[in-house]
């Protein structure tokens, strides 16, 4: 907190940012990873935010992960890289979780695997998918991530995790159902989710246990390091760009109004 990378603002929202003043040292650009002390197995998690990190070189995420990864699962609610504007929602699991033959009942669309087919297998080493790709669903909304989200003054993400499945809902500010803000949110009134993975013999609920909530901001990394030069042409390598251009990261911050957990 002494370095100004995280703090409570005057409106009581929480700022989670990075060093956007100094050229980075060999350890990389300073940022924050915030992880819950509590662990969860089921719940309704509602996040309201007005701003999220974006820009070339960034890889922010709001996600859930368990011990002994991937054996207890991972849920990525908000994730992407660079100047992306469509959110990428993904599950990562051990073997035995595949939605290939399950009807699609969400507004987003499956990501594409290395074989050109929908990446419906959540197993981190699934054949026909990129390494650790998981079963990802791309949001249908171009205002669900990055500058698209920020230009709409943010929004609300609701993650419903029950013994029936995992379902993610999203609304931009101004379009959020009233009961989301109440003490009795009712997912049955919210329509189709942006992404959904119903549990069954194809993916037992036992794949997900004892998860912690995480907000973080990675720079480059496996994902962005491999796509940076295509997404951000003319900027050189991801590592050098991030190191030498602190002013490029003034918008690389989370502004979280609140997160509520219902069990």
C-alpha positions in Angstrom: 0.0 0.0 0.0 2.9 2.3 0.7 3.8 2.3 -3.0 0.2 3.3 -4.0 -0.5 0.1 -5.9 -3.6 -0.7 -3.8 -5.9 1.4 -1.6 -9.4 2.4 -0.7 -10.6 5.5 -2.6 -12.8 8.3 -1.3 -16.0 6.7 -2.7 -15.0 3.5 -0.8 -14.2 1.5 -3.9 -10.9 -0.4 -4.0 -8.1 0.5 -6.4 -5.8 -2.4 -7.4 -3.1 -1.2 -9.8 0.5 -1.3 -10.8 3.6 0.8 -11.0 3.0 3.2 -14.0 5.8 5.6 -13.1 9.1 3.8 -13.2 11.0 1.8 -15.8 10.8 -1.8 -14.4 13.8 -3.7 -13.1 14.6 -7.3 -14.1 11.9 -8.6 -11.7 9.2 -7.1 -13.9 6.7 -4.4 -13.5 5.2 -4.2 -10.0 1.5 -5.2 -9.6 -0.8 -6.7 -7.1 -2.3 -10.1 -6.6 -5.2 -10.1 -4.1 -6.4 -13.5 -2.8 -9.2 -14.3 -0.4 -8.4 -16.0 2.9 -11.7 -17.8 2.7 -12.2 -20.9 0.5 -15.5 -21.8 -1.2 -17.3 -24.9 -2.5 -20.5 -23.4 -4.0 -21.9 -20.0 -3.7 -23.2 -16.9 -5.6 -20.5 -14.4 -6.1 -21.5 -10.9 -7.3 -18.8 -8.4 -8.3 -19.5 -4.7 -9.2 -16.6 -2.8 -10.8 -16.3 0.5 -12.6 -12.9 -0.1 -14.3 -10.5 -3.0 -15.1 -6.9 -3.1 -16.4 -6.4 -3.0 -20.2 -3.8 -2.2 -22.8 -0.9 -3.8 -24.6 1.1 -6.1 -22.3 -1.6 -6.7 -19.7 -3.2 -10.0 -18.7 -5.6 -9.2 -15.9 -8.0 -11.8 -14.3 -10.7 -12.2 -11.7 -10.8 -15.9 -11.0 -11.2 -18.8 -8.6 -8.6 -21.5 -8.0 -8.2 -24.5 -5.7 -5.3 -26.4 -4.2 -3.4 -29.1 -6.1 -4.2 -27.4 -9.4 -5.9 -28.5 -11.6 -7.4 -31.3 -9.4 -9.7 -28.9 -7.6 -10.5 -26.8 -10.6 -10.2 -23.2 -11.8 -13.0 -20.7 -12.8 -11.9 -17.7 -14.8 -14.7 -15.1 -14.7 -12.9 -12.1 -16.2 -9.8 -12.7 -18.3 -8.1 -11.5 -21.4 -5.0 -9.8 -22.8 -3.9 -6.6 -24.5 -6.7 -4.5 -26.1 -9.3 -7.3 -26.0 -13.0 -6.2 -25.5 -14.8 -9.5 -25.3 -14.4 -11.3 -22.0 -13.0 -14.9 -22.0 -14.7 -17.1 -19.3 -13.1 -20.5 -18.8 -13.0 -23.6 -16.7 -9.7 -25.6 -16.1 -9.9 -29.1 -14.7 -8.3 -32.5 -14.4 -9.4 -35.2 -16.9 -13.1 -36.0 -17.2 -14.9 -32.8 -17.9 -16.1 -32.3 -21.5 -19.1 -30.5 -22.8 -18.9 -31.6 -26.4 -22.3 -33.3 -26.5 -24.1 -30.9 -24.1 -26.6 -28.4 -25.6 -25.5 -24.8 -25.5 -27.6 -22.7 -23.2 -25.7 -19.4 -23.0 -25.3 -16.3 -25.0 -21.5 -16.5 -25.6 -19.7 -18.9 -28.0 -17.1 -21.6 -27.5 -13.4 -20.7 -28.0 -11.6 -22.6 -30.8 -9.1 -25.3 -30.1 -5.8 -26.0 -31.9 -7.8 -28.5 -34.1 -10.2 -25.7 -35.3 -13.1 -27.2 -33.3 -14.9 -25.8 -30.3 -12.8 -26.1 -27.1 -15.4 -27.9 -25.0 -12.9 -30.1 -23.0 -11.9 -28.5 -19.7 -9.0 -30.8 -19.1 -5.8 -28.8 -19.2 -4.0 -31.4 -21.4 -7.0 -32.1 -23.7 -6.2 -33.4 -27.2 -7.0 -30.9 -29.9 -6.7 -27.9 -27.7 -3.8 -25.6 -26.8 -1.9 -26.3 -23.6 -4.0 -25.4 -20.6 -6.7 -23.9 -22.8 -9.6 -25.3 -20.9 -13.2 -25.0 -22.0 -13.5 -21.3 -22.7 -16.6 -19.3 -23.7 -16.2 -15.9 -25.4 -18.7 -13.3 -24.3 -21.2 -12.0 -26.9 -20.7 -8.5 -25.5 -18.0 -6.1 -26.8 -18.4 -4.1 -23.6 -17.7 -7.0 -21.2 -13.9 -6.5 -21.0 -11.1 -3.8 -21.2 -11.8 -0.4 -22.7 -15.3 -1.6 -23.8 -16.2 -2.3 -20.2 -14.6 0.9 -18.9 -16.3 3.1 -21.4 -19.6 1.9 -20.0 -18.5 2.7 -16.5 -18.0 -0.9 -15.7 -20.7 -3.4 -14.8 -21.6 -6.4 -12.7 -20.5 -10.1 -13.0 -22.5 -12.7 -11.1 -21.0 -16.2 -10.8 -23.5 -18.9 -9.7 -21.9 -22.1 -8.6 -24.2 -24.9 -7.3 -24.4 -28.6 -7.5 -26.2 -28.1 -10.8 -23.3 -26.2 -12.5 -21.4 -23.0 -12.9 -23.1 -20.1 -14.7 -21.7 -16.6 -15.3 -24.0 -13.5 -15.9 -22.9 -10.1 -16.9 -24.6 -6.7 -17.2 -23.1 -3.2 -18.0 -23.9 -0.4 -15.5 -27.4 0.8 -16.0 -28.7 -2.6 -17.2 -28.4 -4.6 -14.0 -31.5 -6.3 -12.7 -32.8 -4.6 -9.5 -32.7 -7.8 -7.4 -28.9 -8.1 -8.0 -28.5 -5.1 -5.7 -30.8 -6.5 -3.1 -30.1 -8.9 -0.3 -32.0 -11.6 -2.1 -30.6 -11.8 -5.7 -32.6 -14.2 -7.8 -30.7 -15.9 -10.8 -34.0 -17.5 -12.0 -35.0 -14.0 -13.2 -31.8 -13.2 -15.1 -32.4 -15.0 -18.4 -29.6 -16.9 -20.2 -26.1 -16.6 -18.7 -23.2 -15.3 -20.7 -21.5 -18.7 -20.0 -22.7 -21.9 -18.5 -21.3 -25.3 -17.7 -24.0 -27.7 -16.2 -22.7 -30.6 -14.2 -23.4 -34.2 -15.0 -21.7 -37.5 -15.8 -19.8 -35.6 -18.5 -18.4 -33.2 -15.8 -19.1 -34.1 -12.2 -19.3 -31.3 -9.6 -16.4 -33.0 -7.8 -14.0 -31.3 -10.2 -14.4 -28.0 -8.2 -13.6 -27.7 -4.5 -12.1 -25.3 -1.9 -11.6 -22.4 -4.3 -10.1 -19.0 -3.4 -11.1 -15.7 -5.1 -8.2 -13.9 -6.9 -7.7 -10.5 -8.5 -4.4 -10.1 -10.3 -2.6 -8.3 -13.1 0.1 -10.2 -15.0 2.3 -8.7 -17.6 3.1 -10.8 -20.7 3.2 -14.4 -19.3 2.5 -17.5 -21.4 -0.6 -16.1 -23.0 0.2 -12.5 -23.8 3.8 -13.3 -24.5 2.7 -15.6 -27.3 0.2 -13.1 -29.0 1.6 -9.7 -28.1 3.4 -8.9 -31.3 0.3 -9.8 -33.4 -2.1 -7.9 -31.1 0.2 -4.9 -30.7 2.3 -4.6 -33.8 5.3 -2.2 -33.9 5.9 -2.3 -30.2 8.7 -4.9 -30.1 8.6 -7.7 -27.6 6.2 -7.8 -24.8 8.8 -7.9 -22.1 10.7 -4.9 -23.4 7.6 -2.9 -24.0 6.3 -3.5 -20.4 9.7 -2.8 -18.9 10.4 0.5 -20.7 7.0 2.2 -21.0 5.5 2.9 -17.6 3.2 5.6 -18.9 1.4 3.0 -21.0 0.0 1.4 -17.8 -1.9 4.3 -16.3 -5.2 2.5 -17.2 -3.9 -0.9 -15.9 -6.0 -0.9 -12.7 -9.0 -2.5 -11.1 -11.7 -0.2 -9.5 -13.9 -2.6 -7.5 -17.0 -1.2 -5.9 -17.9 -4.3 -4.0 -18.1 -8.1 -4.1 -20.8 -10.0 -2.3 -20.8 -13.7 -1.5 -24.1 -15.7 -0.9 -23.9 -19.3 0.3 
